Amino acid sequence: MTNEILLGDVPERNAARLGPDRWAVRHDDDVLTWGELADRVLRRAHALAAAGVRQDDFVVLALPNSNALYELTFALWKLGATPSIVSPRLPHAELTPIIETVGARLVIAHDPAIVAATGALPADFGRDHPDTTPLVSRLAKHWKAMTSGGSTGRPKVIIDHNTSRFAVGEPFLLLQKDGVMLNPAPLYHNFPFAVTHSAMLHGISVVGMTKFDAAKLLQLVERHKVQWVNLVPTMMNRIARLPDDVRQAHDMSSLKAVWHTAAPIPAWLKQMWIDWIGPERIWEMYGGSEGFCVTQLNGVEWLAHRGSVGRPVGGEVRIRGADGATLPPGEVGEVYMRGPSGTRPTYHYLGADSRRLDDGFESLGDYGWVDADGYLYISDRRTDLILCGGSNVYPAEVEAALMEHPRVETAIVIGLPNEDLGSVPHAIIRPEQGAEPPTEEELRAFAAERLVLYKTPRSYEFTGEPLRDEAGKVRRSQLRAARLNKGA
C-alpha cells in the first residue's frame, strides 16, 4: 500500500513517526536528528521566502557534502522551489553560465570566493532564523535540476519532470525501510543526490562522507551497521587495494546491497568484490541523469554475463548502426533506450537538445552491444571512441587492462592525431601512491600481454594529479584538448 507525500514534509513526518530524537543524517561529528532537521528546514524556509524564493523558482546550491545541503533542499521543497546542485569547486567562470541558464532566484555557496564573486548567500544562511511558524508545503513542478559534465563547453542542465510529490511505500533498489545507508559520493552528482533524498523519504538515516577515504568507509559500515552503500569504480579500486588485513578487520555483514554506477568497472575489480562481499550483494546500474531508462544486474547475473551492465528495467534497449538500422546481438553500435511505451518524457534540457527520436528511443552517446539474452555491454562513449587505422579502440577497455597493473592507480586513454593511422591511443597514468612507479617499458609489455597490438597505447605520460573526480567521472575531451594545445 502506498500514499503520497510532498518532499517538504519528509523531516517533520519522520520526526512524528520515528521520534524526534532518532538521528536522520550525519557527516563526521555533525549529527542531526529528525526533530532537529525539521526545525532547521522550517527556519531556512522562512529565511528563503523572505529572500524572495517562490514556488517553482530555481535556487543553485554550490555546497559540499554536509547536513546543510539537506537542510536547504528540504527547505526549498517546503516552498515548492527547485534545487539546482553544482560542484562547490566550480570556478566563477563555470558557475555563472549555469546560474544564467537556470535563471536562478538565488545562489547559496560554501566557498567565500564564490560568495564574493557572485553575491551568493553563505551556507549557513537562515539556519538560525527566528520564525518557526508552521508552513504548508507547496508542490514543486520539478524536484531537481542537475548539471551534466558534457563536452561542449556549454552548461547543460537536466530538468527532472517528476514533481516534489513522491509515493511512500516499499523502498526501491533494496533499500531497507527505516534503516541506514552510506553515501561516500559527491551530492552534486545525480545518483547520490537522488537516492539519499529518496531514502530519507522512507525513514532511512544517511551516513554521509565529506571526503572519500577507503579505510574510513569500512569503519563507518561497521560502526553504523550500514545496510546499503553506493560506490563508483574508483572508490572500489581504492578499497580493493587496501592491505588484506585492513579489509578483513571490519565486519561487513550488515551490508545487504553494494551498488556501483557512473563509470565502467574493470572485470578483475568486479570479480574481486564478488569474491569478497558475495555475488548476491553486488549490484550495478547503468543509465543517465535523464532517467528515461536504466539497466541493472547483480553479481550472480554478471558471472553468467561477464562484463554486462544488465537488462533494462521497465523499458527496452536497441543497438543501432550508423545508418540507424537495429543491429543483431553481438554487433557494436550506438545504444538507444526508452522507457515503457507511452510514457511521457522524463526530463528536458536547458542549454542543449536531446537526442530523442520519433519512436521515443534516446541515446546517451554510448557504444555497446547486447547478447542473445538481452544483456547490455558498454564499449565506450561515442565521443571517446578512437579510430586507429580503421579499427575501433574503446578507451575503457584499454584503461581496464592497464589498471590491472598493481602499481597503477588510474589510467586514462585518449586519442591523439597520427599522420599514418589518423589517431592513436595515448595513456595518462597516475601511479599507485607510495609505490615505485612502473616504467613505460614495463607498461608496454604489460599491455601487450592483454591487448591486441592496435589497442595498445603508442605513448605514455605520468602524473601525480587526480584524473577522475570523486564520482569517478573523467572529461577525456578536456585532457585531449590540453595535450593538443601543448603540442603533445
C-alpha positions in Angstrom: 0.0 0.0 0.0 1.3 3.4 -0.9 0.4 7.0 -0.2 1.9 10.3 -1.4 3.9 13.0 0.4 5.4 16.2 -0.5 9.2 16.2 -0.1 9.0 19.4 2.1 7.1 17.3 4.7 9.6 14.5 5.0 11.6 15.7 8.0 8.6 16.5 10.2 6.8 13.3 9.1 9.7 11.2 10.1 10.1 13.1 13.4 6.5 12.3 14.2 6.7 8.7 13.0 10.1 7.6 14.3 10.6 10.1 17.1 12.3 13.5 17.1 15.4 12.1 18.8 16.2 9.5 16.2 19.2 10.6 14.0 18.5 11.4 10.4 21.7 12.5 8.8 25.4 12.8 9.8 28.6 14.0 8.4 31.6 13.3 10.6 30.7 14.7 14.0 27.8 16.8 12.8 24.7 14.8 13.5 21.0 15.9 13.1 18.0 14.1 14.5 14.8 14.1 12.6 13.4 16.7 15.0 16.5 19.0 14.6 16.3 18.6 10.8 12.6 19.5 10.7 13.4 22.6 12.8 16.2 23.8 10.6 14.2 23.2 7.5 11.4 25.4 8.8 13.8 28.2 9.8 15.6 28.1 6.5 12.4 28.0 4.5 11.2 31.2 6.3 14.5 32.9 5.5 14.5 31.8 1.9 10.9 33.1 1.5 11.9 36.4 3.0 14.8 36.5 0.5 12.3 36.2 -2.4 12.2 32.5 -3.2 8.8 31.5 -4.6 7.1 28.3 -5.9 8.9 26.9 -9.0 11.9 29.2 -8.6 15.3 27.6 -9.2 18.0 28.0 -6.5 21.6 27.0 -7.2 23.4 25.2 -4.3 27.2 25.1 -4.6 27.8 23.1 -1.4 30.0 20.2 -0.3 28.5 17.0 1.2 27.1 18.3 4.5 24.0 18.4 6.7 23.5 22.0 5.4 22.8 20.7 1.9 19.9 18.6 3.2 18.5 21.4 5.3 18.4 23.6 2.3 17.0 21.1 -0.2 14.1 20.2 2.1 13.6 23.9 2.8 13.3 24.7 -0.9 10.9 21.8 -1.4 8.9 23.2 1.6 8.4 26.4 -0.6 7.8 24.4 -3.8 11.1 25.6 -5.3 13.7 23.5 -7.2 17.3 23.0 -6.1 19.9 23.0 -8.8 23.0 21.3 -7.4 26.5 22.1 -8.7 30.0 21.3 -7.6 31.3 23.5 -4.8 34.6 23.7 -6.6 33.3 25.2 -9.8 35.2 28.4 -10.6 33.3 31.6 -11.1 33.7 31.3 -14.9 31.9 28.0 -15.0 29.3 28.7 -12.3 28.0 32.0 -13.8 26.7 30.4 -17.1 24.8 27.8 -15.1 23.2 30.5 -12.9 22.1 32.3 -16.1 20.9 29.1 -17.8 18.5 28.1 -15.0 17.5 31.7 -14.2 18.4 31.1 -10.5 16.5 33.2 -8.0 19.3 32.7 -5.5 22.7 31.1 -5.2 24.0 29.6 -1.9 27.7 28.7 -1.8 30.3 27.3 0.6 33.4 29.0 -1.0 33.8 32.6 0.3 35.4 33.5 -3.1 32.2 32.4 -4.9 30.1 34.2 -2.4 32.1 37.4 -3.0 32.2 37.0 -6.8 28.5 36.1 -7.4 26.7 37.7 -4.5 25.7 34.3 -3.3 24.4 33.6 0.2 26.6 31.7 2.6 26.0 28.1 3.5 24.6 28.9 7.0 22.0 31.3 5.6 18.8 31.0 7.5 19.9 28.3 9.9 19.1 30.4 13.0 16.1 32.4 11.5 13.8 33.2 14.4 10.5 32.4 12.7 9.3 28.8 13.3 5.7 29.3 12.3 4.5 26.1 10.6 4.4 26.2 6.8 2.2 24.2 4.4 4.5 22.5 1.9 3.9 23.5 -1.8 4.3 21.4 -4.9 7.4 22.0 -7.0 6.9 21.3 -10.7 10.5 19.9 -10.9 12.1 18.3 -7.9 15.7 18.7 -9.1 17.9 20.3 -11.7 21.2 18.6 -12.2 24.2 19.7 -14.3 25.9 17.4 -16.7 29.6 17.3 -17.4 29.2 17.2 -21.2 32.0 18.0 -23.6 30.7 21.1 -25.5 32.0 23.7 -23.1 28.4 25.0 -22.7 26.4 24.4 -19.5 23.8 21.7 -19.8 21.1 21.4 -17.1 18.8 18.4 -16.8 15.4 19.4 -15.5 13.6 16.5 -14.0 9.9 16.2 -14.9 9.0 14.5 -11.6 7.3 16.9 -9.1 8.2 17.1 -5.4 5.2 14.7 -4.6 6.5 11.2 -4.1 4.9 7.9 -3.3 5.7 6.4 0.1 5.6 2.6 0.0 8.3 0.0 -0.1 11.8 1.4 -0.8 13.4 0.7 -4.1 16.9 -0.7 -5.0 16.9 -3.0 -2.0 17.0 -0.1 0.5 15.7 -1.1 3.9 12.8 0.9 5.3 13.9 2.9 8.4 17.4 1.5 8.0 20.8 3.1 7.4 22.6 3.9 4.2 26.1 5.3 3.5 26.9 7.8 0.8 30.6 8.5 0.0 29.9 10.2 -3.3 29.5 13.9 -4.1 25.9 15.0 -3.9 26.2 17.2 -7.0 26.1 14.0 -9.0 22.6 12.7 -9.8 22.6 9.2 -8.3 23.8 10.0 -4.8 21.6 13.1 -4.7 18.5 11.3 -5.8 19.0 8.1 -3.8 19.8 9.7 -0.5 16.8 12.0 -0.6 14.6 9.2 -1.7 15.9 7.0 1.1 15.1 9.7 3.7 11.6 9.7 2.3 11.3 6.1 3.6 12.8 6.9 7.1 16.3 5.8 6.2 19.1 7.5 8.0 22.0 8.8 5.9 25.7 8.5 6.8 27.5 11.0 4.5 31.2 11.3 3.9 32.7 14.7 3.4 35.6 13.2 1.6 36.1 9.7 0.4 38.6 7.6 2.5 38.7 3.8 1.8 39.6 2.7 5.3 37.2 5.1 6.9 34.3 3.8 4.8 34.8 0.3 6.2 34.9 1.7 9.7 31.6 3.6 9.1 29.9 0.5 7.7 30.8 -1.5 10.8 30.1 1.3 13.3 26.7 2.2 12.0 25.6 -1.2 10.7 25.1 0.2 7.3 22.8 -1.9 5.0 23.2 -0.1 1.7 26.1 1.8 0.1 26.6 3.4 -3.4 30.1 3.4 -4.9 31.9 4.2 -8.1 34.7 2.0 -9.5 37.4 4.5 -8.4 36.3 4.0 -4.8 36.0 0.2 -5.2 39.6 0.1 -6.6 40.9 2.1 -3.6 39.2 -0.2 -1.2 40.4 -3.3 -3.1 44.0 -2.1 -2.8 43.9 -1.7 1.0 46.0 -4.3 2.7 44.1 -7.6 3.2 44.3 -7.3 7.0 42.7 -3.9 6.9 39.8 -5.0 4.8 39.3 -8.2 6.8 39.4 -6.4 10.1 36.0 -4.9 9.6 32.6 -6.5 9.9 30.7 -6.1 6.6 27.9 -8.5 7.4 25.3 -5.7 7.8 25.5 -4.9 4.1 22.5 -6.0 2.1 23.5 -4.2 -1.1 26.5 -2.6 -2.6 25.6 -0.6 -5.7 28.0 0.9 -8.2 27.4 3.3 -11.1 28.8 6.2 -13.0 31.8 4.6 -14.8 32.9 1.3 -16.4 34.3 -1.2 -14.0 37.2 -3.5 -14.9 36.2 -7.2 -14.9 39.0 -8.1 -12.5 37.8 -5.5 -10.0 34.2 -6.6 -10.2 35.3 -10.2 -9.6 37.3 -9.2 -6.5 34.3 -7.6 -5.0 32.0 -10.5 -5.8 34.5 -12.9 -4.2 34.8 -10.7 -1.1 31.2 -9.5 -0.5 29.3 -12.2 -2.3 27.5 -12.0 -5.7 24.0 -11.6 -4.3 25.0 -8.3 -2.6 26.9 -6.6 -5.6 24.6 -4.6 -7.9 25.3 -2.4 -10.9 23.2 0.2 -12.6 23.6 1.9 -16.0 21.7 5.0 -17.1 21.8 8.7 -17.1 20.5 11.6 -15.0 17.8 11.9 -17.7 16.1 8.9 -16.3 14.4 7.6 -19.4 15.6 4.0 -18.9 18.1 2.1 -16.8 19.6 -1.3 -16.7 20.7 -3.3 -13.7 22.0 -6.6 -12.6 23.5 -8.3 -9.6 26.7 -10.3 -9.2 25.0 -13.7 -9.9 23.8 -12.4 -13.3 27.2 -10.8 -14.0 29.0 -14.1 -13.5 26.8 -15.6 -16.2 27.1 -12.5 -18.4 30.6 -11.3 -17.6 31.1 -7.6 -18.4 27.4 -6.8 -18.8 25.7 -3.8 -17.2 22.4 -5.7 -17.1 19.0 -5.7 -18.7 16.6 -2.8 -18.9 14.2 -2.2 -16.0 10.7 -1.3 -17.3 12.0 -0.3 -20.7 13.9 -1.6 -23.7 17.3 -1.3 -25.4 18.2 -1.2 -29.1 21.6 -1.1 -30.7 21.7 0.9 -33.9 24.3 1.2 -36.7 25.5 4.4 -38.4 22.5 4.1 -40.8 20.0 3.9 -38.0 19.2 0.2 -38.5 18.8 -2.0 -35.5 21.8 -4.4 -35.2 21.6 -8.0 -34.1 23.0 -9.4 -30.8 26.8 -9.3 -30.7 27.3 -6.3 -33.0 28.6 -3.0 -31.6 26.6 0.2 -32.3 25.1 3.2 -30.6 23.0 2.3 -27.5 19.4 3.6 -27.7 16.9 3.1 -24.8 13.4 4.1 -23.9 11.1 3.7 -21.0 7.7 1.8 -21.1 5.8 2.5 -24.2 3.6 5.6 -23.9 5.4 7.2 -21.0 5.9 10.9 -21.1 9.4 12.4 -21.4 11.2 12.3 -18.0 13.2 15.5 -18.5 14.2 18.4 -20.7 17.5 20.1 -21.1 18.4 23.7 -20.6 21.3 24.7 -22.8 21.2 21.6 -25.1 19.0 19.5 -27.3 18.0 15.9 -26.5 18.8 13.0 -28.9 15.2 11.7 -28.6 13.9 10.0 -31.8 10.3 10.0 -33.1 9.8 6.5 -31.7 10.8 7.6 -28.2 14.2 6.0 -28.2 17.1 8.1 -26.9 20.9 7.9 -26.7 23.3 8.9 -24.1 26.1 8.7 -26.7 27.5 5.3 -25.7 28.5 2.5 -27.9 27.7 -1.1 -26.9 26.1 -4.4 -27.8 23.6 -6.9 -26.4 23.9 -10.6 -26.1 21.3 -13.2 -27.0 19.6 -12.9 -23.6 19.2 -9.1 -23.9 22.0 -8.1 -21.5 23.7 -4.9 -22.4 27.5 -4.4 -22.7 29.0 -0.9 -22.9 32.1 -0.4 -25.1 32.6 3.3 -24.6 31.3 6.8 -25.1 30.7 7.7 -28.8 32.7 10.9 -28.3 35.7 9.0 -26.8 36.0 6.4 -29.5 39.5 6.3 -31.1 39.5 5.3 -34.8 43.0 3.9 -35.2 43.9 2.9 -38.8 40.3 2.0 -39.4 39.9 0.0 -36.2 37.8 1.0 -33.3 39.6 1.4 -30.0 37.5 1.8 -26.9 39.4 3.7 -24.1 37.6 1.9 -21.3 38.9 -1.4 -22.5 42.5 -0.2 -22.6 42.2 1.5 -19.2 40.8 -1.6 -17.6 43.8 -3.6 -18.9 46.4 -1.0 -17.7 44.7 -0.8 -14.2 45.3 -4.5 -13.6 48.9 -3.5 -13.0 49.4 -3.4 -9.2 51.2 -0.1 -9.3 48.8 1.8 -11.5 46.1 3.7 -9.5 44.4 5.3 -12.5 44.7 5.1 -16.3 43.0 7.4 -18.8 43.4 6.8 -22.5 42.7 9.4 -25.2 43.2 9.6 -28.9 45.9 11.8 -30.3 46.4 12.6 -34.0 48.7 10.5 -36.1 49.6 11.1 -39.8 49.6 7.5 -40.7 46.8 6.0 -38.6 44.6 9.0 -38.1 44.5 8.7 -34.3 46.4 6.5 -31.8 45.9 5.7 -28.1 47.8 7.8 -25.6 47.8 6.7 -21.9 47.9 9.1 -19.0 49.0 7.2 -15.9 48.7 8.0 -12.2 50.9 5.6 -10.3 49.7 4.0 -7.0 50.7 6.4 -4.3 53.6 5.2 -2.1 54.7 2.6 -4.7 57.5 2.6 -7.2 56.0 4.0 -10.5 56.1 1.5 -13.3 58.3 2.4 -16.3 56.9 3.0 -19.8 58.7 -0.1 -21.0 57.1 -2.2 -18.2 53.6 -0.9 -19.1 54.2 -1.6 -22.8 55.0 -5.2 -22.1 52.1 -5.4 -19.6 49.6 -4.0 -22.2 51.0 -6.3 -24.9 50.0 -9.4 -22.9 46.4 -8.2 -22.6 45.5 -6.3 -25.7 45.8 -6.7 -29.5 48.6 -4.5 -30.9 46.4 -1.7 -32.4 44.7 -1.2 -29.0 48.0 -0.7 -27.0 49.0 2.9 -26.2 51.6 4.4 -28.6 52.7 6.8 -25.9 52.6 7.2 -22.1 52.8 10.1 -19.6 52.8 10.0 -15.8 51.1 12.4 -13.4 50.5 12.8 -9.7 47.3 14.7 -10.3 43.9 13.1 -9.9 42.4 12.1 -13.2 38.9 11.3 -12.1 36.6 13.3 -9.8 35.1 12.0 -6.6 32.3 10.3 -8.6 34.7 8.6 -10.9 33.9 10.9 -13.9 36.6 12.0 -16.4 36.5 14.5 -19.2 38.6 13.0 -21.8 37.9 15.7 -24.3 39.5 18.3 -21.9 42.5 16.1 -21.4 42.9 15.7 -25.1 42.5 19.4 -25.8 45.1 20.3 -23.2 47.7 18.0 -24.8 46.9 19.2 -28.3 47.4 22.7 -27.2 50.8 21.8 -25.7 51.7 20.0 -29.0 51.6 16.6 -27.3 
